[in-house]
């Protein structure tokens, strides 16, 4: 038994040491191949049936809606004033002087995505519950969807409930609840005698996600926080307590726990599941060949086809975890199209000094929701 325990411990240590190297090799050698082959990932049910309809071009071929370009469209944005937007995302309210960033529409190379129709969405989800699960980027997307719907029924009655963990916007005449469950890591943060612990193998918060008609998950932003900005003192996996861990390894382990929760708890006949993908930041101008810049002062997207910074490492981890899913989960692969939008952050126009993580509303998250709409209905 001692020999077996030693081997198990040694394997765990070896895995922790080798995974970053494996991810680095995958990133350098195969990231572009992964991007081409796995973008618009549609997993299948256990009996092989597609969970979401395949998108077709006008010529009848397959269309990858996540490969395309940003084009100017004078009819944008999809809405202007919205009662649900927090001040931190309301860039125009905070005095942003330009508005061209509001006028860009995502255009796939091989097809067109349908324009969002809020009435159609309301009818399709009449009496349903939709839940966004994640951090403040889920908050971004949650408010965006509510605004897009509200713009179609501006006189419809609605109710709003905001709490630290669970919030909801309900369109009362349609019985549609759009909920937000705030969680930084998907896996649990718990208080232990040692302090606040990030439990990589525990997801008790998932009890609140049951019974939904659609779930949209997101996590990554907080995995990069270290030192005083991280909300935990230790990381736990099983009986092992760590002061810290390679964050890509921790992300992989935590996301694997989430995948296990999906496999055991989601009934695909009752619940549609999306994963938001990896939302990029634009703090470092060298990512788009402007080393001295950040998102501050940016007024146009990056228009090159290939983003200089390449595919981010957490995207590679996400693909690895997706290969373990046995239930259908649609990856909203918003990474590359969002990398181009260095101009779409609040920067100093959101009440913070330099926010290059979140997104203005109206703005980029509206496109994420349009792509989700296309995945559901096109």
C-alpha positions as CSV (number, residue, x, y, z in Angstrom):
1,X,0.0,0.0,0.0
2,X,2.9,2.4,0.8
3,X,4.4,1.7,-2.6
4,X,1.1,2.4,-4.3
5,X,0.7,5.6,-2.4
6,X,4.2,6.7,-3.3
7,X,3.5,6.0,-7.0
8,X,0.3,8.0,-6.9
9,X,1.9,10.9,-5.3
10,X,4.9,10.8,-7.7
11,X,2.5,10.6,-10.6
12,X,0.7,13.7,-9.4
13,X,3.9,15.6,-8.9
14,X,5.1,14.5,-12.4
15,X,1.8,15.6,-14.0
16,X,2.1,19.0,-12.3
17,X,5.6,19.4,-13.7
18,X,4.9,18.1,-17.2
19,X,1.5,19.7,-18.0
20,X,2.9,23.2,-18.5
21,X,5.6,21.8,-20.8
22,X,2.9,19.8,-22.7
23,X,0.7,22.9,-23.0
24,X,3.6,24.9,-24.2
25,X,4.4,22.4,-26.9
26,X,0.8,22.2,-27.9
27,X,0.6,26.0,-28.0
28,X,3.7,26.5,-30.2
29,X,3.2,23.5,-32.5
30,X,-0.6,23.0,-32.8
31,X,-2.4,26.1,-31.7
32,X,-3.2,27.3,-35.2
33,X,-4.3,23.8,-36.2
34,X,-6.5,23.6,-33.2
35,X,-8.0,27.0,-34.0
36,X,-8.8,25.9,-37.6
37,X,-10.2,22.5,-36.7
38,X,-12.0,23.0,-33.3
39,X,-13.4,26.5,-33.7
40,X,-17.2,26.4,-33.4
41,X,-16.9,23.1,-31.5
42,X,-20.1,21.2,-31.4
43,X,-19.9,18.2,-29.1
44,X,-22.3,15.3,-29.6
45,X,-24.6,13.4,-27.4
46,X,-23.7,9.9,-26.3
47,X,-25.8,8.4,-29.1
48,X,-24.1,10.6,-31.6
49,X,-26.8,13.1,-32.4
50,X,-25.7,16.8,-32.8
51,X,-27.0,18.9,-29.9
52,X,-27.0,22.1,-32.0
53,X,-27.9,22.4,-35.7
54,X,-24.9,22.6,-38.1
55,X,-24.6,26.0,-39.6
56,X,-24.7,26.1,-43.4
57,X,-23.5,28.7,-45.9
58,X,-25.7,29.8,-48.7
59,X,-24.0,27.3,-50.9
60,X,-24.8,24.5,-48.6
61,X,-21.4,23.9,-47.0
62,X,-20.4,24.2,-43.4
63,X,-19.8,27.6,-41.9
64,X,-17.5,28.5,-39.0
65,X,-19.2,31.5,-37.5
66,X,-16.1,32.3,-35.4
67,X,-13.8,32.8,-38.3
68,X,-14.4,36.2,-39.9
69,X,-13.7,39.9,-39.7
70,X,-15.1,43.1,-38.2
71,X,-16.9,45.4,-40.7
72,X,-18.4,48.8,-40.3
73,X,-22.2,48.9,-40.0
74,X,-24.0,52.2,-39.6
75,X,-27.1,50.4,-38.2
76,X,-25.2,49.4,-35.1
77,X,-25.4,49.3,-32.1
78,X,-28.3,46.9,-31.5
79,X,-29.6,49.2,-28.6
80,X,-28.7,52.5,-27.0
81,X,-30.1,53.2,-23.6
82,X,-30.6,50.2,-21.4
83,X,-31.8,50.1,-17.7
84,X,-29.7,47.0,-16.9
85,X,-26.2,48.2,-17.6
86,X,-23.9,48.8,-14.7
87,X,-22.0,52.1,-14.7
88,X,-18.7,50.3,-15.1
89,X,-19.7,49.1,-18.5
90,X,-21.5,52.2,-19.7
91,X,-18.6,53.9,-21.5
92,X,-20.7,56.6,-23.1
93,X,-22.1,57.6,-19.8
94,X,-18.6,58.0,-18.4
95,X,-17.7,60.3,-21.2
96,X,-16.0,58.2,-23.9
97,X,-15.6,60.8,-26.7
98,X,-15.7,58.4,-29.7
99,X,-18.5,56.1,-30.8
100,X,-17.1,54.3,-33.8
101,X,-16.4,51.2,-31.7
102,X,-20.1,50.8,-31.4
103,X,-20.5,50.5,-35.2
104,X,-18.6,47.2,-35.9
105,X,-20.4,44.0,-36.8
106,X,-18.9,40.5,-36.9
107,X,-19.0,39.0,-40.4
108,X,-18.1,35.3,-40.8
109,X,-16.1,34.6,-44.0
110,X,-18.4,31.9,-45.4
111,X,-21.9,32.9,-44.3
112,X,-23.9,35.5,-42.5
113,X,-25.3,35.2,-39.0
114,X,-29.0,36.1,-38.3
115,X,-29.7,39.5,-36.8
116,X,-30.9,39.1,-33.2
117,X,-34.7,39.1,-32.9
118,X,-35.7,39.7,-29.3
119,X,-39.4,38.8,-29.8
120,X,-38.4,35.5,-31.4
121,X,-36.1,34.8,-28.5
122,X,-38.8,35.6,-26.0
123,X,-41.3,33.3,-27.7
124,X,-38.8,30.4,-27.9
125,X,-37.8,30.8,-24.2
126,X,-41.3,31.6,-22.9
127,X,-41.6,30.3,-19.4
128,X,-37.9,29.2,-19.3
129,X,-34.9,29.8,-17.1
130,X,-31.5,30.8,-18.5
131,X,-28.5,31.1,-16.2
132,X,-25.1,32.7,-16.7
133,X,-22.5,31.1,-14.4
134,X,-19.2,32.8,-13.8
135,X,-17.4,36.0,-13.0
136,X,-17.8,39.6,-14.0
137,X,-17.4,38.7,-17.7
138,X,-20.6,36.6,-17.2
139,X,-22.1,39.8,-15.7
140,X,-21.1,41.6,-18.9
141,X,-22.8,39.0,-21.1
142,X,-25.9,38.7,-18.9
143,X,-26.6,42.4,-19.0
144,X,-25.9,42.4,-22.7
145,X,-28.5,39.7,-23.4
146,X,-31.1,41.4,-21.2
147,X,-30.5,44.7,-23.0
148,X,-30.8,43.1,-26.5
149,X,-34.2,41.6,-25.5
150,X,-35.4,44.8,-23.8
151,X,-34.7,46.8,-27.0
152,X,-37.4,44.7,-28.8
153,X,-40.0,45.1,-26.0
154,X,-39.1,48.5,-24.3
155,X,-42.6,48.7,-22.7
156,X,-42.7,45.2,-21.4
157,X,-42.9,44.7,-17.6
158,X,-39.7,43.4,-16.0
159,X,-38.3,42.8,-12.5
160,X,-34.7,42.9,-11.4
161,X,-33.2,41.2,-8.3
162,X,-29.6,41.9,-7.5
163,X,-27.6,40.0,-4.8
164,X,-23.9,39.2,-4.3
165,X,-24.3,35.7,-5.6
166,X,-27.6,35.2,-7.4
167,X,-29.3,37.9,-9.5
168,X,-32.2,37.8,-12.0
169,X,-33.9,39.8,-14.7
170,X,-37.4,38.6,-15.4
171,X,-39.5,39.6,-18.4
172,X,-42.9,39.1,-16.7
173,X,-45.3,38.8,-19.6
174,X,-43.2,36.1,-21.1
175,X,-42.2,34.3,-17.9
176,X,-38.6,34.4,-19.0
177,X,-36.0,34.5,-16.2
178,X,-32.4,35.4,-17.0
179,X,-30.3,34.6,-14.0
180,X,-26.7,35.3,-13.0
181,X,-24.8,33.1,-10.6
182,X,-21.5,34.8,-9.6
183,X,-18.6,32.5,-9.0
184,X,-15.0,33.3,-9.7
185,X,-13.7,29.8,-10.4
186,X,-16.8,27.5,-10.9
187,X,-15.1,25.3,-8.3
188,X,-15.6,26.1,-4.6
189,X,-13.9,28.7,-2.3
190,X,-14.3,27.6,1.3
191,X,-13.2,28.7,4.7
192,X,-11.0,26.3,6.5
193,X,-8.8,26.6,9.7
194,X,-5.9,27.5,7.5
195,X,-7.7,30.3,5.7
196,X,-9.7,30.6,2.5
197,X,-9.1,27.6,0.3
198,X,-9.7,27.1,-3.4
199,X,-11.0,23.5,-3.7
200,X,-10.1,22.2,-7.2
201,X,-12.1,19.0,-6.7
202,X,-15.3,20.4,-5.2
203,X,-18.2,22.1,-6.9
204,X,-21.0,22.2,-4.3
205,X,-22.1,25.5,-5.8
206,X,-23.5,23.4,-8.7
207,X,-26.6,22.6,-6.7
208,X,-27.9,26.1,-7.7
209,X,-27.4,25.4,-11.4
210,X,-29.9,22.5,-11.6
211,X,-33.3,22.9,-13.2
212,X,-32.2,25.5,-15.8
213,X,-33.3,25.3,-19.4
214,X,-30.0,26.8,-20.6
215,X,-26.6,27.3,-18.8
216,X,-23.8,29.6,-20.0
217,X,-20.5,29.0,-18.1
218,X,-17.4,31.1,-18.0
219,X,-14.1,31.1,-16.0
220,X,-10.5,32.1,-16.5
221,X,-10.2,35.8,-15.6
222,X,-9.5,35.2,-11.8
223,X,-7.1,32.2,-12.3
224,X,-4.4,34.7,-13.3
225,X,-4.8,36.8,-10.1
226,X,-1.9,36.4,-7.6
227,X,-0.7,37.9,-4.4
228,X,-3.1,40.4,-2.7
229,X,-5.5,40.3,-5.7
230,X,-6.3,36.6,-5.3
231,X,-9.3,35.7,-3.1
232,X,-7.7,32.6,-1.5
233,X,-4.8,31.6,0.8
234,X,-4.4,28.0,-0.3
235,X,-5.3,25.6,-3.0
236,X,-6.6,22.1,-2.1
237,X,-6.9,19.0,-4.2
238,X,-8.1,16.0,-2.1
239,X,-6.1,15.9,1.1
240,X,-3.2,17.9,-0.4
241,X,-3.0,21.6,0.6
242,X,-0.8,23.8,-1.5
243,X,0.3,27.4,-0.9
244,X,0.2,27.9,-4.7
245,X,0.3,26.0,-8.0
246,X,1.0,26.7,-11.6
247,X,-2.2,28.5,-12.6
248,X,-2.6,26.6,-15.9
249,X,-2.4,23.3,-14.0
250,X,-4.9,24.6,-11.4
251,X,-7.2,25.8,-14.2
252,X,-7.0,22.4,-15.9
253,X,-7.8,20.6,-12.7
254,X,-10.7,23.0,-11.7
255,X,-12.2,22.8,-15.2
256,X,-12.0,19.1,-15.2
257,X,-14.1,19.1,-12.0
258,X,-16.6,21.3,-13.9
259,X,-16.6,18.8,-16.8
260,X,-17.3,16.0,-14.4
261,X,-20.2,18.0,-13.0
262,X,-21.7,18.4,-16.4
263,X,-21.3,14.7,-17.3
264,X,-23.1,13.6,-14.1
265,X,-25.7,16.4,-13.8
266,X,-26.9,17.7,-17.2
267,X,-29.8,16.1,-19.0
268,X,-29.3,17.2,-22.6
269,X,-33.0,16.7,-23.3
270,X,-33.9,19.4,-20.8
271,X,-30.8,21.7,-20.6
272,X,-28.7,23.4,-23.3
273,X,-25.2,24.1,-22.2
274,X,-22.7,26.8,-23.5
275,X,-19.2,27.7,-22.4
276,X,-18.3,31.3,-23.1
277,X,-14.7,30.6,-24.1
278,X,-11.6,32.7,-23.1
279,X,-12.2,36.4,-23.1
280,X,-8.8,38.2,-23.8
281,X,-7.4,41.3,-22.2
282,X,-5.5,44.2,-23.9
283,X,-3.1,45.5,-21.3
284,X,0.0,44.7,-23.3
285,X,0.3,46.5,-26.6
286,X,3.0,44.1,-27.8
287,X,0.2,41.6,-28.3
288,X,-0.8,43.6,-31.4
289,X,2.6,45.0,-32.2
290,X,2.3,48.3,-30.4
291,X,4.5,47.7,-27.3
292,X,4.0,51.1,-25.7
293,X,0.2,51.0,-25.9
294,X,-2.7,49.4,-23.9
295,X,-6.4,49.5,-24.6
296,X,-6.5,53.1,-23.5
297,X,-7.1,55.4,-26.4
298,X,-7.8,52.6,-28.9
299,X,-10.6,53.5,-31.4
300,X,-10.4,50.8,-34.0
301,X,-10.1,47.0,-34.0
302,X,-7.0,45.1,-35.1
303,X,-7.6,44.4,-38.7
304,X,-4.9,41.8,-39.5
305,X,-6.1,38.3,-40.1
306,X,-3.7,36.7,-37.7
307,X,-3.5,38.2,-34.2
308,X,0.2,38.7,-33.3
309,X,-0.1,37.3,-29.8
310,X,-1.4,34.0,-31.1
311,X,-3.7,31.6,-29.3
312,X,-3.7,32.0,-25.5
313,X,-2.6,29.1,-23.4
314,X,-5.9,28.7,-21.4
315,X,-7.7,28.1,-24.8
316,X,-5.5,25.1,-25.3
317,X,-6.4,23.9,-21.8
318,X,-10.0,24.4,-22.6
319,X,-9.8,22.2,-25.7
320,X,-8.2,19.4,-23.6
321,X,-11.0,19.5,-21.0
322,X,-13.6,19.6,-23.7
323,X,-12.3,16.2,-25.0
324,X,-13.4,14.7,-21.6
325,X,-17.0,15.9,-21.9
326,X,-19.6,13.1,-22.5
327,X,-22.5,15.5,-22.6
328,X,-23.1,18.1,-25.4
329,X,-21.6,21.6,-24.6
330,X,-21.3,24.2,-27.2
331,X,-18.1,26.3,-27.1
332,X,-18.8,29.9,-27.9
333,X,-15.3,30.4,-29.2
334,X,-15.1,34.1,-28.9
335,X,-11.4,34.3,-28.3
336,X,-10.0,35.3,-31.6
337,X,-12.8,37.7,-32.6
338,X,-12.4,39.3,-29.2
339,X,-8.7,39.6,-29.5
340,X,-9.2,41.9,-32.5
341,X,-11.3,44.3,-30.3
342,X,-8.6,46.2,-28.5
343,X,-10.9,49.3,-28.9
344,X,-13.9,47.8,-27.1
345,X,-12.8,48.0,-23.4
346,X,-14.0,50.6,-20.9
347,X,-10.4,51.6,-20.2
348,X,-10.7,54.9,-18.2
349,X,-14.4,55.3,-19.1
350,X,-15.9,52.8,-16.7
351,X,-15.1,54.3,-13.3
352,X,-11.7,52.5,-13.1
353,X,-8.3,53.9,-14.1
354,X,-7.5,51.3,-16.8
355,X,-10.0,48.5,-17.4
356,X,-8.7,46.4,-20.3
357,X,-10.5,43.2,-19.2
358,X,-14.2,44.0,-19.3
359,X,-16.2,45.3,-22.3
360,X,-18.3,48.4,-23.0
361,X,-22.1,48.0,-23.3
362,X,-23.4,48.3,-25.9
363,X,-20.4,46.5,-27.4
364,X,-18.6,43.2,-27.9
365,X,-20.7,41.0,-25.6
366,X,-23.7,41.8,-27.9
367,X,-21.8,39.9,-30.6
368,X,-21.2,36.9,-28.2
369,X,-24.9,36.8,-27.7
370,X,-25.6,37.1,-31.4
371,X,-23.4,34.1,-32.0
372,X,-25.2,32.2,-29.3
373,X,-28.5,33.1,-30.9
374,X,-27.1,31.8,-34.3
375,X,-26.0,28.6,-32.6
376,X,-29.5,28.1,-31.2
377,X,-31.7,29.1,-34.1
378,X,-29.9,29.3,-37.5
